[in-house]
């Protein structure tokens, strides 16, 4: 008898001696010979009884106006949205938060955005409760509930809910998609990314994008994501046909950069020559004719700060019409990819038991392109004006919408596609910023086809709706943490009853100091600043002028009743601040572009002045030292330079803002800087000497303040080999999603003196150091 058998016999003997009453009862699980009492655990989706549950596909577009989709009156082809609306319902009073990250946090958690700590986008977080960007464990994701129950859960596209300082490969990872309940994630973490050269993440790994789409066409991120999503559900179906799936498809489209295959842009050539005033009015008429909005819904007037189309010059109309053609092509291309996903579900024979929730926008269309539109969105985030002649050249060259630009349409078009409402993205005091179209189809659960629902609904209602459809509840605890109650309520009650009384009675809104409140059919709002303003004039939040609307009679928020009903307005203002206080929205921070500076947030670089990065190192901007207007030096440690060695030593950002130190093919050391509108190049006077072990660029700012010029000096083994100047430095942000890279460039080149494919340094690079300096030119 071996020792294990002796121990088991002794244990059984001990049990018999100490518990004689149990001597006739077999003791299970202790026999080394028999295993018939031990059964393998059921697959969890079967054990939990969810086999046969509905599949769920949730689509969330980015920066979309209410009048942008074909089914809601827009003049853009959107076959997927239209089909889902035709096969199900359109919700014409669905509301977002007016900004990206907050909407996304509210969708996942079912809680108001300040309760989810994301009262602002990730890159503008501060230390106030409600604005930290740190989604708390007390507001768990509904995806986690689906996952635990046995759903296959996947997320494709934009995240924008990982705090900037947690987005590197050292984490922490508890706010990344995999930890929020998603088996698989494929997309990007930042606020936007280049559609042709995205900063891709697969689960927790940074990866380089494929060289082409799966069908061999030129690579485009949205097409790639559709390929991955289709492949994912086909794989789930092949392995476990009875296992339900949840797909969250959230492309960065149609957020800037507005980039699309040229054939899609060309479809709209000349379609918008009549201008934004005509587009807006035509969309309003189409909505009324389709029954999307009531016949008495007013077309609200153009803001005084926006020009009439007829007041523009011929050249302005040419440029702005082309910018809208690009935006429309991007919209149709995006929707086509969603149609591919829809058709894939249909081809699997699973359409009847799949609910599609298609939310056309995480906020209204964006006016962040300003009056003239942008070739590079990073210019507005840094408060840098673009030369008009550059826009004209891009249009005449026919290159707008290509990889050359990070472009954005002008504010007039954003206002137009938000028809019939006032204002745009960021403006949560008015419906143009927060009212987005939503279409839902569910053949098994929604009998009506082509119906319209007008109950007040909000992004916080999505989580409880999905859980009710799945027959699940938000648990009291997730991962041992007691959960806060969800603020939203399910809208399943409205699926079969257009006249059902709405259950979401009160909802506050706050973004950038813009304030809004819905209460039982009434709306009060106060607008702090226009969306294209880089910084707003100082104003006491309590002194802001408020407006009042009766939305029961005034669908589009067209008649301000503030002067007629001051007592009602005072009550609504009081209720706003009560709701804001309850949901962590106070104190309100109304600062704007300056909050992009990472100096006011946690950082892995805090308290350090010296950084040494190995060859091949790559990290997002939120984990890098702040060098925007701080003197510093870049030092590359080489094994020994040999003639013919070339490539990038270190770079941060890219074509749309950033710097690079590299060796060109002729053997010169180059420091390049792009201030979002203009590249500056400092080149060594002589070729790098053979055997050089240290290459250095010293960047001495004239002053430690935004936009300061800088003096650049290049060295080889301590000897000066070049000198030059950068006339203006970026104050806030190089990029929302490009990396700091050592030994290669993983994104876009800062200047067109090298390509990304040829960017890898061909010599032996040991490391590159960044050292912050207390040294200024003035």
Number of C-alpha atoms within 10 A of each C-alpha: 5 6 8 10 12 11 11 14 14 12 13 15 13 12 14 15 12 10 10 11 9 12 14 8 9 8 11 11 11 13 13 9 6 10 11 8 8 9 7 5 7 9 10 16 22 14 12 12 11 20 17 13 18 25 23 22 21 18 21 24 23 24 26 30 33 30 32 29 26 19 27 27 25 24 21 19 19 22 18 25 30 20 17 25 25 18 20 24 26 28 22 21 20 22 30 29 32 33 27 27 26 31 28 25 29 31 25 22 33 30 26 31 31 27 28 28 26 31 35 26 23 24 24 23 26 20 11 16 19 26 28 23 30 18 24 18 19 19 25 28 25 23 28 24 20 26 20 15 18 21 28 24 24 25 26 24 27 28 24 24 26 24 27 25 22 21 22 23 14 12 14 13 16 14 19 22 24 19 14 20 24 23 17 17 24 24 27 23 24 26 20 25 26 23 24 23 20 21 25 24 17 15 20 18 12 16 15 14 19 13 13 15 17 13 10 8 11 13 19 21 28 28 24 23 23 22 17 17 25 19 14 18 23 16 12 15 17 11 10 13 16 15 21 26 24 23 24 22 25 24 28 29 29 28 25 29 28 29 30 28 19 16 10 18 25 16 14 19 15 13 17 21 17 13 21 24 19 14 22 29 17 17 26 29 17 20 23 16 13 13 14 21 22 15 13 11 18 18 19 18 12 17 12 7 9 12 15 14 17 12 9 13 9 9 10 16 18 18 22 28 25 27 27 28 25 28 29 28 27 25 26 23 24 23 24 20 20 26 20 17 23 19 15 18 21 13 10 13 11 16 20 15 18 24 25 23 23 24 26 26 32 31 32 38 32 35 27 25 24 21 17 19 25 27 29 22 23 25 22 20 23 24 17 17 12 18 12 14 8 13 21 16 13 18 17 13 9 13 13 27 28 20 19 16 21 24 26 29 30 23 25 30 27 29 29 31 29 30 32 29 31 22 31 34 34 30 34 33 30 28 30 32 33 34 31 29 27 26 29 26 28 24 17 12 17 18 15 18 16 18 21 20 22 18 21 22 26 26 27 29 25 22 25 25 18 24 17 15 17 19 12 15 14 22 13 12 14 17 10 9 13 14 17 18 14 19 21 24 21 20 21 16 14 19 20 15 11 16 10 13 13 16 17 20 14 16 23 24 28 31 25 21 24 23 26 28 25 23 18 15 16 20 25 28 28 24 24 23 18 19 23 18 15 18 15 17 9 9 10 9 16 9 8 15 11 20 22 26 23 20 17 12 15 17 22 25 25 19 16 16 15 17 11 10 12 13 11 15 22 15 11 22 22 12 19 24 16 14 18 24 13 12 21 20 27 18 13 19 19 19 16 17 18 18 19 21 18 24 13 13 19 18 17 14 16 13 8 10 14 14 14 14 17 16 20 17 15 23 18 24 23 27 22 20 22 21 19 22 23 24 23 23 19 22 23 27 22 19 15 17 22 18 15 14 17 23 25 27 31 29 27 28 28 24 27 26 29 27 24 26 29 28 26 20 14 13 21 19 29 22 29 21 29 25 25 28 17 16 19 18 18 21 23 21 14 12 16 22 15 12 13 16 19 19 25 25 25 21 27 26 28 19 17 18 13 16 21 18 21 23 18 21 21 27 19 21 15 12 11 14 21 20 17 17 17 22 16 19 24 25 23 23 24 26 25 23 21 30 27 24 25 29 29 24 31 26 28 26 26 29 21 10 13 19 16 17 12 13 21 19 22 18 17 16 22 17 20 25 18 22 19 20 17 11 15 16 12 8
